[in-house]
């Protein structure tokens, strides 16, 4: 397909035929400088990762694999300066829920099917000697009784093992959110990528500030995560504690603090990612 374009198969096939005896580097379909305008200021708002790829790969030509499976993750192969590169990227927004016909569920986290797809693709790239680029914007893994029943932890372990034993070069880019086990599973720094880049809008943490505050004060909250007590003094104390924890964690998620801790190799502008 042609990223950022609805009808690219014919052009992609024609271009591939024209270059079958050698592939020359080519600019992306859209200028990488446009990357700075693709990401909403509010990290809870969504964007289309296909538009990101259209500004990274040569000619915007990208072969997505298994698009109907594990839609929360996009995997496929493109070229960067003429060289084949495998990409793994987190989708945002809502995706189809294959366990609930007609239903939707949030992307930005890993489910069983997406984990299995990613593990298979990662190992395939390794076997074929294709370097991997991981474009992270992830909040973590699916959780709950149903996720455990489906064996999600086993699938996650398989992905972690795959990335731990790969020998092909891997580069990790923290586009925006990089939280919890999702960060580790998608070739985070502990799995020794050749390079891990952050951007000025990256947010790296074990858990989001609000989420950690809710977890820490869970026994004081109702089912809607609202403070359960009617005692004004106790309520004020809980509110202050949760706010302090949330602000402290949010501050620690700053990419420059991550760089100071050597949790990332470099902080680069969004429009510099392709060059790197």
ChimeraX commands (.cxc) that place a marker at each C-alpha (Angstrom):
marker #1 position 0.00,0.00,0.00 radius 0.5
marker #1 position 0.97,3.62,-0.20 radius 0.5
marker #1 position 0.86,5.18,3.25 radius 0.5
marker #1 position -1.35,8.21,3.54 radius 0.5
marker #1 position -2.96,7.28,0.20 radius 0.5
marker #1 position -6.03,5.15,-0.40 radius 0.5
marker #1 position -5.07,3.60,-3.75 radius 0.5
marker #1 position -1.42,2.71,-4.01 radius 0.5
marker #1 position -1.18,-0.92,-5.11 radius 0.5
marker #1 position -0.78,-0.15,-8.81 radius 0.5
marker #1 position 1.83,2.53,-8.18 radius 0.5
marker #1 position 3.67,0.31,-5.71 radius 0.5
marker #1 position 3.79,-2.60,-8.14 radius 0.5
marker #1 position 4.88,-0.37,-11.01 radius 0.5
marker #1 position 7.62,1.18,-8.90 radius 0.5
marker #1 position 8.78,-2.25,-7.74 radius 0.5
marker #1 position 8.96,-3.50,-11.34 radius 0.5
marker #1 position 10.88,-0.43,-12.44 radius 0.5
marker #1 position 13.47,-0.96,-9.74 radius 0.5
marker #1 position 13.70,-4.76,-9.76 radius 0.5
marker #1 position 17.36,-4.64,-10.82 radius 0.5
marker #1 position 18.33,-2.28,-8.05 radius 0.5
marker #1 position 16.70,0.02,-5.55 radius 0.5
marker #1 position 17.76,3.63,-5.38 radius 0.5
marker #1 position 17.07,5.72,-2.29 radius 0.5
marker #1 position 13.93,7.83,-2.60 radius 0.5
marker #1 position 12.35,10.56,-0.49 radius 0.5
marker #1 position 9.17,9.74,1.46 radius 0.5
marker #1 position 5.75,10.49,-0.01 radius 0.5
marker #1 position 5.36,13.44,2.37 radius 0.5
marker #1 position 8.00,15.65,3.96 radius 0.5
marker #1 position 9.29,14.44,7.37 radius 0.5
marker #1 position 8.95,18.04,8.51 radius 0.5
marker #1 position 5.19,17.45,8.61 radius 0.5
marker #1 position 5.63,14.97,11.49 radius 0.5
marker #1 position 5.64,17.80,14.00 radius 0.5
marker #1 position 2.05,18.63,13.05 radius 0.5
marker #1 position 0.67,15.08,13.18 radius 0.5
marker #1 position 0.67,14.60,16.94 radius 0.5
marker #1 position -2.04,16.31,19.03 radius 0.5
marker #1 position -0.85,18.37,21.97 radius 0.5
marker #1 position -3.05,16.28,24.28 radius 0.5
marker #1 position -1.48,12.82,24.55 radius 0.5
marker #1 position -4.93,11.28,25.06 radius 0.5
marker #1 position -5.99,12.33,21.56 radius 0.5
marker #1 position -5.35,10.06,18.59 radius 0.5
marker #1 position -3.61,10.16,15.20 radius 0.5
marker #1 position -3.05,7.73,12.31 radius 0.5
marker #1 position 0.27,5.90,12.47 radius 0.5
marker #1 position 0.00,5.27,8.71 radius 0.5
marker #1 position 0.54,9.02,8.28 radius 0.5
marker #1 position 3.73,8.74,10.32 radius 0.5
marker #1 position 5.04,5.95,8.10 radius 0.5
marker #1 position 4.20,7.96,4.98 radius 0.5
marker #1 position 6.82,10.46,6.20 radius 0.5
marker #1 position 9.45,7.86,7.05 radius 0.5
marker #1 position 9.57,5.26,4.25 radius 0.5
marker #1 position 10.78,5.73,0.68 radius 0.5
marker #1 position 7.98,6.81,-1.68 radius 0.5
marker #1 position 5.50,6.17,1.13 radius 0.5
marker #1 position 5.44,2.52,-0.05 radius 0.5
marker #1 position 4.76,0.10,2.78 radius 0.5
marker #1 position 3.75,-3.58,2.78 radius 0.5
marker #1 position 1.54,-4.19,5.78 radius 0.5
marker #1 position 1.37,-7.82,6.91 radius 0.5
marker #1 position -1.61,-9.52,8.58 radius 0.5
marker #1 position -3.67,-6.30,8.66 radius 0.5
marker #1 position -6.83,-8.11,9.75 radius 0.5
marker #1 position -5.16,-9.60,12.83 radius 0.5
marker #1 position -4.19,-7.80,16.02 radius 0.5
marker #1 position -5.18,-4.42,14.65 radius 0.5
marker #1 position -3.75,-2.56,17.65 radius 0.5
marker #1 position -0.31,-3.17,16.14 radius 0.5
marker #1 position 0.77,-2.39,12.59 radius 0.5
marker #1 position 3.64,-4.51,11.24 radius 0.5
marker #1 position 5.21,-4.49,7.81 radius 0.5
marker #1 position 8.19,-3.71,5.61 radius 0.5
marker #1 position 9.24,-0.52,3.87 radius 0.5
marker #1 position 12.47,1.00,2.65 radius 0.5
marker #1 position 14.50,3.80,4.18 radius 0.5
marker #1 position 17.13,5.21,1.82 radius 0.5
marker #1 position 16.74,2.10,-0.33 radius 0.5
marker #1 position 17.23,-0.41,2.49 radius 0.5
marker #1 position 14.53,-2.80,3.68 radius 0.5
marker #1 position 13.34,-2.10,7.23 radius 0.5
marker #1 position 10.70,-3.86,9.31 radius 0.5
marker #1 position 8.38,-1.58,11.29 radius 0.5
marker #1 position 6.27,-2.35,14.36 radius 0.5
marker #1 position 3.98,0.52,15.37 radius 0.5
marker #1 position 1.14,1.01,17.87 radius 0.5
marker #1 position -2.17,2.16,16.44 radius 0.5
marker #1 position -4.31,4.66,18.34 radius 0.5
marker #1 position -8.05,5.18,18.69 radius 0.5
marker #1 position -10.58,2.33,18.43 radius 0.5
marker #1 position -10.14,-1.00,16.67 radius 0.5
marker #1 position -12.46,-3.93,15.89 radius 0.5
marker #1 position -13.11,-6.33,18.76 radius 0.5
marker #1 position -12.98,-9.77,17.10 radius 0.5
marker #1 position -14.35,-11.40,20.27 radius 0.5
marker #1 position -17.44,-9.18,20.19 radius 0.5
marker #1 position -19.01,-8.93,16.70 radius 0.5
marker #1 position -19.60,-5.28,15.84 radius 0.5
marker #1 position -17.77,-4.20,18.99 radius 0.5
marker #1 position -14.83,-1.86,19.39 radius 0.5
marker #1 position -11.96,-1.66,21.87 radius 0.5
marker #1 position -9.17,0.86,22.47 radius 0.5
marker #1 position -5.83,0.54,20.71 radius 0.5
marker #1 position -2.60,1.80,22.27 radius 0.5
marker #1 position -2.32,-1.38,24.36 radius 0.5
marker #1 position -1.37,-4.97,23.48 radius 0.5
marker #1 position -3.94,-7.76,23.19 radius 0.5
marker #1 position -3.34,-11.48,22.66 radius 0.5
marker #1 position -3.65,-11.45,18.87 radius 0.5
marker #1 position -1.46,-8.38,18.41 radius 0.5
marker #1 position 1.23,-9.86,20.66 radius 0.5
marker #1 position 1.27,-13.10,18.65 radius 0.5
marker #1 position 1.45,-11.17,15.36 radius 0.5
marker #1 position 4.27,-8.96,16.61 radius 0.5
marker #1 position 6.28,-11.92,17.91 radius 0.5
marker #1 position 5.94,-13.76,14.58 radius 0.5
marker #1 position 6.94,-10.66,12.59 radius 0.5
marker #1 position 9.88,-9.87,14.87 radius 0.5
marker #1 position 11.27,-13.38,14.53 radius 0.5
marker #1 position 10.70,-13.41,10.76 radius 0.5
marker #1 position 12.66,-10.17,10.34 radius 0.5
marker #1 position 15.44,-11.62,12.45 radius 0.5
marker #1 position 15.56,-14.80,10.35 radius 0.5
marker #1 position 15.68,-12.75,7.13 radius 0.5
marker #1 position 18.28,-10.30,8.42 radius 0.5
marker #1 position 15.95,-7.31,8.18 radius 0.5
marker #1 position 16.56,-4.60,10.79 radius 0.5
marker #1 position 13.59,-3.60,12.94 radius 0.5
marker #1 position 12.27,-0.19,13.95 radius 0.5
marker #1 position 9.78,-0.08,16.84 radius 0.5
marker #1 position 7.55,3.00,16.87 radius 0.5
marker #1 position 6.16,3.08,20.40 radius 0.5
marker #1 position 3.02,4.83,21.60 radius 0.5
marker #1 position 1.79,2.33,24.16 radius 0.5
marker #1 position 0.13,2.32,27.56 radius 0.5
marker #1 position 0.70,-1.35,28.42 radius 0.5
marker #1 position -0.90,-4.79,28.14 radius 0.5
marker #1 position -4.54,-5.80,28.27 radius 0.5
marker #1 position -5.51,-6.79,31.83 radius 0.5
marker #1 position -8.35,-8.52,33.61 radius 0.5
marker #1 position -9.87,-11.96,34.09 radius 0.5
marker #1 position -10.63,-12.45,30.38 radius 0.5
marker #1 position -7.09,-11.53,29.34 radius 0.5
marker #1 position -5.70,-14.02,31.83 radius 0.5
marker #1 position -8.12,-16.70,30.64 radius 0.5
marker #1 position -6.86,-16.22,27.08 radius 0.5
marker #1 position -3.28,-16.76,28.22 radius 0.5
marker #1 position -2.07,-13.24,27.53 radius 0.5
marker #1 position 0.91,-13.60,29.89 radius 0.5
marker #1 position 2.14,-16.58,27.92 radius 0.5
marker #1 position 1.88,-14.67,24.65 radius 0.5
marker #1 position 3.70,-11.74,26.26 radius 0.5
marker #1 position 6.49,-14.00,27.43 radius 0.5
marker #1 position 6.89,-15.31,23.89 radius 0.5
marker #1 position 7.31,-11.78,22.52 radius 0.5
marker #1 position 9.79,-10.87,25.24 radius 0.5
marker #1 position 11.81,-14.02,24.53 radius 0.5
marker #1 position 11.80,-13.26,20.81 radius 0.5
marker #1 position 13.11,-9.75,21.27 radius 0.5
marker #1 position 15.64,-10.91,23.85 radius 0.5
marker #1 position 17.19,-13.42,21.45 radius 0.5
marker #1 position 17.00,-11.49,18.16 radius 0.5
marker #1 position 20.34,-10.72,16.56 radius 0.5
marker #1 position 19.12,-8.39,13.82 radius 0.5
marker #1 position 19.68,-4.69,14.60 radius 0.5
marker #1 position 16.70,-3.11,16.37 radius 0.5
marker #1 position 15.99,0.59,16.90 radius 0.5
marker #1 position 13.28,1.82,19.27 radius 0.5
marker #1 position 11.58,5.20,18.89 radius 0.5
marker #1 position 9.41,6.50,21.73 radius 0.5
marker #1 position 6.99,8.58,19.69 radius 0.5
marker #1 position 4.77,9.50,22.61 radius 0.5
marker #1 position 3.65,7.19,25.46 radius 0.5
marker #1 position 5.91,4.34,26.60 radius 0.5
marker #1 position 4.43,2.76,29.70 radius 0.5
marker #1 position 4.74,-0.43,31.70 radius 0.5
marker #1 position 5.19,-3.91,30.29 radius 0.5
marker #1 position 4.21,-2.65,26.84 radius 0.5
marker #1 position 7.38,-0.54,26.73 radius 0.5
marker #1 position 9.54,-3.53,27.65 radius 0.5
marker #1 position 7.81,-5.95,25.24 radius 0.5
marker #1 position 8.27,-3.58,22.30 radius 0.5
marker #1 position 12.06,-3.70,22.48 radius 0.5
marker #1 position 12.58,-1.11,25.20 radius 0.5
marker #1 position 16.06,-0.27,26.50 radius 0.5
marker #1 position 16.43,-3.40,28.71 radius 0.5
marker #1 position 16.40,-5.49,25.52 radius 0.5
marker #1 position 19.44,-3.65,24.21 radius 0.5
marker #1 position 18.27,-2.03,20.98 radius 0.5
marker #1 position 21.08,-0.56,18.92 radius 0.5
marker #1 position 19.51,2.84,19.49 radius 0.5
marker #1 position 16.61,4.16,21.56 radius 0.5
marker #1 position 15.34,7.59,20.64 radius 0.5
marker #1 position 12.92,9.83,22.51 radius 0.5
marker #1 position 11.15,12.88,21.16 radius 0.5
marker #1 position 10.28,16.10,23.00 radius 0.5
marker #1 position 6.73,14.70,23.51 radius 0.5
marker #1 position 7.80,11.26,24.82 radius 0.5
marker #1 position 6.43,10.10,28.18 radius 0.5
marker #1 position 8.40,7.19,29.64 radius 0.5
marker #1 position 7.25,5.55,32.89 radius 0.5
marker #1 position 6.25,2.27,34.48 radius 0.5
marker #1 position 2.73,3.69,34.83 radius 0.5
marker #1 position 0.90,6.94,34.08 radius 0.5
marker #1 position 0.63,9.27,37.07 radius 0.5
marker #1 position -3.16,9.14,37.31 radius 0.5
marker #1 position -3.19,5.35,36.93 radius 0.5
marker #1 position -0.59,4.87,39.66 radius 0.5
marker #1 position -2.46,7.21,42.00 radius 0.5
marker #1 position -5.65,5.19,41.48 radius 0.5
marker #1 position -3.79,1.94,42.12 radius 0.5
marker #1 position -2.13,3.28,45.27 radius 0.5
marker #1 position -5.41,4.58,46.74 radius 0.5
marker #1 position -7.62,1.83,45.34 radius 0.5
marker #1 position -9.04,0.83,48.74 radius 0.5
marker #1 position -10.25,4.41,49.26 radius 0.5
marker #1 position -12.10,4.61,45.93 radius 0.5
marker #1 position -15.41,3.30,44.63 radius 0.5
marker #1 position -16.01,1.35,41.40 radius 0.5
marker #1 position -15.89,4.59,39.40 radius 0.5
marker #1 position -12.50,5.49,40.96 radius 0.5
marker #1 position -14.08,8.32,42.94 radius 0.5
marker #1 position -13.16,8.92,46.59 radius 0.5
marker #1 position -15.60,6.87,48.64 radius 0.5
marker #1 position -15.47,8.61,52.03 radius 0.5
marker #1 position -17.92,11.28,53.16 radius 0.5
marker #1 position -15.52,12.64,55.78 radius 0.5
marker #1 position -14.33,16.07,54.48 radius 0.5
marker #1 position -10.99,15.88,56.28 radius 0.5
marker #1 position -10.21,12.38,55.03 radius 0.5
marker #1 position -11.38,13.29,51.52 radius 0.5
marker #1 position -9.06,16.30,51.42 radius 0.5
marker #1 position -6.15,14.15,52.61 radius 0.5
marker #1 position -6.77,11.52,49.91 radius 0.5
marker #1 position -7.18,14.16,47.20 radius 0.5
marker #1 position -3.91,15.81,48.20 radius 0.5
marker #1 position -2.07,12.48,48.29 radius 0.5
marker #1 position -3.35,11.43,44.87 radius 0.5
marker #1 position -2.56,14.81,43.33 radius 0.5
marker #1 position 0.96,14.80,44.75 radius 0.5
marker #1 position 1.63,11.29,43.43 radius 0.5
marker #1 position 0.20,12.09,40.00 radius 0.5
marker #1 position 2.26,15.29,39.66 radius 0.5
marker #1 position 5.45,13.57,40.83 radius 0.5
marker #1 position 5.10,10.72,38.34 radius 0.5
marker #1 position 4.11,13.06,35.51 radius 0.5
marker #1 position 7.26,15.07,36.21 radius 0.5
marker #1 position 9.42,11.94,36.10 radius 0.5
marker #1 position 7.96,11.06,32.67 radius 0.5
marker #1 position 9.69,14.07,31.12 radius 0.5
marker #1 position 11.99,12.87,28.29 radius 0.5
marker #1 position 14.86,15.04,29.50 radius 0.5
marker #1 position 14.77,13.34,32.88 radius 0.5
marker #1 position 14.76,9.99,31.08 radius 0.5
marker #1 position 17.83,11.09,29.12 radius 0.5
marker #1 position 19.54,12.23,32.32 radius 0.5
marker #1 position 18.96,8.72,33.74 radius 0.5
marker #1 position 20.37,7.29,30.47 radius 0.5
marker #1 position 17.04,5.56,29.79 radius 0.5
marker #1 position 17.25,6.88,26.20 radius 0.5
marker #1 position 20.22,7.47,23.93 radius 0.5
marker #1 position 19.10,10.72,22.32 radius 0.5
marker #1 position 16.19,13.13,22.22 radius 0.5
marker #1 position 15.47,14.10,18.63 radius 0.5
marker #1 position 12.88,16.27,16.96 radius 0.5
marker #1 position 10.07,14.41,15.25 radius 0.5
marker #1 position 11.23,15.64,11.85 radius 0.5
marker #1 position 14.70,14.14,12.50 radius 0.5
marker #1 position 13.53,10.54,13.01 radius 0.5
marker #1 position 13.96,9.45,9.38 radius 0.5
marker #1 position 17.52,10.79,9.25 radius 0.5
marker #1 position 18.42,8.93,12.41 radius 0.5
marker link #1:1,2 radius 0.2
marker link #1:2,3 radius 0.2
marker link #1:3,4 radius 0.2
marker link #1:4,5 radius 0.2
marker link #1:5,6 radius 0.2
marker link #1:6,7 radius 0.2
marker link #1:7,8 radius 0.2
marker link #1:8,9 radius 0.2
marker link #1:9,10 radius 0.2
marker link #1:10,11 radius 0.2
marker link #1:11,12 radius 0.2
marker link #1:12,13 radius 0.2
marker link #1:13,14 radius 0.2
marker link #1:14,15 radius 0.2
marker link #1:15,16 radius 0.2
marker link #1:16,17 radius 0.2
marker link #1:17,18 radius 0.2
marker link #1:18,19 radius 0.2
marker link #1:19,20 radius 0.2
marker link #1:20,21 radius 0.2
marker link #1:21,22 radius 0.2
marker link #1:22,23 radius 0.2
marker link #1:23,24 radius 0.2
marker link #1:24,25 radius 0.2
marker link #1:25,26 radius 0.2
marker link #1:26,27 radius 0.2
marker link #1:27,28 radius 0.2
marker link #1:28,29 radius 0.2
marker link #1:29,30 radius 0.2
marker link #1:30,31 radius 0.2
marker link #1:31,32 radius 0.2
marker link #1:32,33 radius 0.2
marker link #1:33,34 radius 0.2
marker link #1:34,35 radius 0.2
marker link #1:35,36 radius 0.2
marker link #1:36,37 radius 0.2
marker link #1:37,38 radius 0.2
marker link #1:38,39 radius 0.2
marker link #1:39,40 radius 0.2
marker link #1:40,41 radius 0.2
marker link #1:41,42 radius 0.2
marker link #1:42,43 radius 0.2
marker link #1:43,44 radius 0.2
marker link #1:44,45 radius 0.2
marker link #1:45,46 radius 0.2
marker link #1:46,47 radius 0.2
marker link #1:47,48 radius 0.2
marker link #1:48,49 radius 0.2
marker link #1:49,50 radius 0.2
marker link #1:50,51 radius 0.2
marker link #1:51,52 radius 0.2
marker link #1:52,53 radius 0.2
marker link #1:53,54 radius 0.2
marker link #1:54,55 radius 0.2
marker link #1:55,56 radius 0.2
marker link #1:56,57 radius 0.2
marker link #1:57,58 radius 0.2
marker link #1:58,59 radius 0.2
marker link #1:59,60 radius 0.2
marker link #1:60,61 radius 0.2
marker link #1:61,62 radius 0.2
marker link #1:62,63 radius 0.2
marker link #1:63,64 radius 0.2
marker link #1:64,65 radius 0.2
marker link #1:65,66 radius 0.2
marker link #1:66,67 radius 0.2
marker link #1:67,68 radius 0.2
marker link #1:68,69 radius 0.2
marker link #1:69,70 radius 0.2
marker link #1:70,71 radius 0.2
marker link #1:71,72 radius 0.2
marker link #1:72,73 radius 0.2
marker link #1:73,74 radius 0.2
marker link #1:74,75 radius 0.2
marker link #1:75,76 radius 0.2
marker link #1:76,77 radius 0.2
marker link #1:77,78 radius 0.2
marker link #1:78,79 radius 0.2
marker link #1:79,80 radius 0.2
marker link #1:80,81 radius 0.2
marker link #1:81,82 radius 0.2
marker link #1:82,83 radius 0.2
marker link #1:83,84 radius 0.2
marker link #1:84,85 radius 0.2
marker link #1:85,86 radius 0.2
marker link #1:86,87 radius 0.2
marker link #1:87,88 radius 0.2
marker link #1:88,89 radius 0.2
marker link #1:89,90 radius 0.2
marker link #1:90,91 radius 0.2
marker link #1:91,92 radius 0.2
marker link #1:92,93 radius 0.2
marker link #1:93,94 radius 0.2
marker link #1:94,95 radius 0.2
marker link #1:95,96 radius 0.2
marker link #1:96,97 radius 0.2
marker link #1:97,98 radius 0.2
marker link #1:98,99 radius 0.2
marker link #1:99,100 radius 0.2
marker link #1:100,101 radius 0.2
marker link #1:101,102 radius 0.2
marker link #1:102,103 radius 0.2
marker link #1:103,104 radius 0.2
marker link #1:104,105 radius 0.2
marker link #1:105,106 radius 0.2
marker link #1:106,107 radius 0.2
marker link #1:107,108 radius 0.2
marker link #1:108,109 radius 0.2
marker link #1:109,110 radius 0.2
marker link #1:110,111 radius 0.2
marker link #1:111,112 radius 0.2
marker link #1:112,113 radius 0.2
marker link #1:113,114 radius 0.2
marker link #1:114,115 radius 0.2
marker link #1:115,116 radius 0.2
marker link #1:116,117 radius 0.2
marker link #1:117,118 radius 0.2
marker link #1:118,119 radius 0.2
marker link #1:119,120 radius 0.2
marker link #1:120,121 radius 0.2
marker link #1:121,122 radius 0.2
marker link #1:122,123 radius 0.2
marker link #1:123,124 radius 0.2
marker link #1:124,125 radius 0.2
marker link #1:125,126 radius 0.2
marker link #1:126,127 radius 0.2
marker link #1:127,128 radius 0.2
marker link #1:128,129 radius 0.2
marker link #1:129,130 radius 0.2
marker link #1:130,131 radius 0.2
marker link #1:131,132 radius 0.2
marker link #1:132,133 radius 0.2
marker link #1:133,134 radius 0.2
marker link #1:134,135 radius 0.2
marker link #1:135,136 radius 0.2
marker link #1:136,137 radius 0.2
marker link #1:137,138 radius 0.2
marker link #1:138,139 radius 0.2
marker link #1:139,140 radius 0.2
marker link #1:140,141 radius 0.2
marker link #1:141,142 radius 0.2
marker link #1:142,143 radius 0.2
marker link #1:143,144 radius 0.2
marker link #1:144,145 radius 0.2
marker link #1:145,146 radius 0.2
marker link #1:146,147 radius 0.2
marker link #1:147,148 radius 0.2
marker link #1:148,149 radius 0.2
marker link #1:149,150 radius 0.2
marker link #1:150,151 radius 0.2
marker link #1:151,152 radius 0.2
marker link #1:152,153 radius 0.2
marker link #1:153,154 radius 0.2
marker link #1:154,155 radius 0.2
marker link #1:155,156 radius 0.2
marker link #1:156,157 radius 0.2
marker link #1:157,158 radius 0.2
marker link #1:158,159 radius 0.2
marker link #1:159,160 radius 0.2
marker link #1:160,161 radius 0.2
marker link #1:161,162 radius 0.2
marker link #1:162,163 radius 0.2
marker link #1:163,164 radius 0.2
marker link #1:164,165 radius 0.2
marker link #1:165,166 radius 0.2
marker link #1:166,167 radius 0.2
marker link #1:167,168 radius 0.2
marker link #1:168,169 radius 0.2
marker link #1:169,170 radius 0.2
marker link #1:170,171 radius 0.2
marker link #1:171,172 radius 0.2
marker link #1:172,173 radius 0.2
marker link #1:173,174 radius 0.2
marker link #1:174,175 radius 0.2
marker link #1:175,176 radius 0.2
marker link #1:176,177 radius 0.2
marker link #1:177,178 radius 0.2
marker link #1:178,179 radius 0.2
marker link #1:179,180 radius 0.2
marker link #1:180,181 radius 0.2
marker link #1:181,182 radius 0.2
marker link #1:182,183 radius 0.2
marker link #1:183,184 radius 0.2
marker link #1:184,185 radius 0.2
marker link #1:185,186 radius 0.2
marker link #1:186,187 radius 0.2
marker link #1:187,188 radius 0.2
marker link #1:188,189 radius 0.2
marker link #1:189,190 radius 0.2
marker link #1:190,191 radius 0.2
marker link #1:191,192 radius 0.2
marker link #1:192,193 radius 0.2
marker link #1:193,194 radius 0.2
marker link #1:194,195 radius 0.2
marker link #1:195,196 radius 0.2
marker link #1:196,197 radius 0.2
marker link #1:197,198 radius 0.2
marker link #1:198,199 radius 0.2
marker link #1:199,200 radius 0.2
marker link #1:200,201 radius 0.2
marker link #1:201,202 radius 0.2
marker link #1:202,203 radius 0.2
marker link #1:203,204 radius 0.2
marker link #1:204,205 radius 0.2
marker link #1:205,206 radius 0.2
marker link #1:206,207 radius 0.2
marker link #1:207,208 radius 0.2
marker link #1:208,209 radius 0.2
marker link #1:209,210 radius 0.2
marker link #1:210,211 radius 0.2
marker link #1:211,212 radius 0.2
marker link #1:212,213 radius 0.2
marker link #1:213,214 radius 0.2
marker link #1:214,215 radius 0.2
marker link #1:215,216 radius 0.2
marker link #1:216,217 radius 0.2
marker link #1:217,218 radius 0.2
marker link #1:218,219 radius 0.2
marker link #1:219,220 radius 0.2
marker link #1:220,221 radius 0.2
marker link #1:221,222 radius 0.2
marker link #1:222,223 radius 0.2
marker link #1:223,224 radius 0.2
marker link #1:224,225 radius 0.2
marker link #1:225,226 radius 0.2
marker link #1:226,227 radius 0.2
marker link #1:227,228 radius 0.2
marker link #1:228,229 radius 0.2
marker link #1:229,230 radius 0.2
marker link #1:230,231 radius 0.2
marker link #1:231,232 radius 0.2
marker link #1:232,233 radius 0.2
marker link #1:233,234 radius 0.2
marker link #1:234,235 radius 0.2
marker link #1:235,236 radius 0.2
marker link #1:236,237 radius 0.2
marker link #1:237,238 radius 0.2
marker link #1:238,239 radius 0.2
marker link #1:239,240 radius 0.2
marker link #1:240,241 radius 0.2
marker link #1:241,242 radius 0.2
marker link #1:242,243 radius 0.2
marker link #1:243,244 radius 0.2
marker link #1:244,245 radius 0.2
marker link #1:245,246 radius 0.2
marker link #1:246,247 radius 0.2
marker link #1:247,248 radius 0.2
marker link #1:248,249 radius 0.2
marker link #1:249,250 radius 0.2
marker link #1:250,251 radius 0.2
marker link #1:251,252 radius 0.2
marker link #1:252,253 radius 0.2
marker link #1:253,254 radius 0.2
marker link #1:254,255 radius 0.2
marker link #1:255,256 radius 0.2
marker link #1:256,257 radius 0.2
marker link #1:257,258 radius 0.2
marker link #1:258,259 radius 0.2
marker link #1:259,260 radius 0.2
marker link #1:260,261 radius 0.2
marker link #1:261,262 radius 0.2
marker link #1:262,263 radius 0.2
marker link #1:263,264 radius 0.2
marker link #1:264,265 radius 0.2
marker link #1:265,266 radius 0.2
marker link #1:266,267 radius 0.2
marker link #1:267,268 radius 0.2
marker link #1:268,269 radius 0.2
marker link #1:269,270 radius 0.2
marker link #1:270,271 radius 0.2
marker link #1:271,272 radius 0.2
marker link #1:272,273 radius 0.2
marker link #1:273,274 radius 0.2
marker link #1:274,275 radius 0.2
marker link #1:275,276 radius 0.2
view
